[in-house]
Amino acid sequence: MASGATPHFHNQMGLAAIEVGAREFMCIGSLPPFDHPHIFIDMGADTETVCPYCSTLYKHNPKLAETDSIPAQAAWHEEAA
């Protein structure tokens, strides 16, 4: 993933699970300013993982682009200052 920015995802909605297209990403928990430390998660060969801060279950969906998620609003993009 050195060719671009690491995708960031959040669980502001309080969902049981979020599907993501990336195996390496950052979880921010909730939306700023209530986010937790942005933690790097690497699924490796696994198909799902849990964030150690907010306990969000992330499931890899190979049909999604790396920056996409289900639901789509779980993908977070920092606004330019």
Residue, then its C-alpha position, 0 to 999 in steps of 0.5 A: m500500500a505504499s503507492g497511496a494513503t492508508p484508508h481510514f474507517h469509522n463506526q459512528m453508526g455503532l454497527a455490529a460489523i463493517e465490510v471493507g475492501a482493504r486488508e491494511f487500514m486505519c480505524i478511528g472509532s468514531l468521527p472527530p472530535f470523538d475519535h480514538p487514536h487512529i490505529f493501524i490494522d493489518m488483517g494479513a491472510d485473515t478475513e476479519t479482525v476486531c479493533p482493539y480500541c472500539s471493538t468494531l468487527y471489520k470483514h474483508n470484502p474482496k469485491l470492494a475497492e480498498t477505500d470502499s466499505i459497506p456501509a459507504q459512510a463508514a469510509w472516512h476522508e479527512e477534509a483539506a485544511 
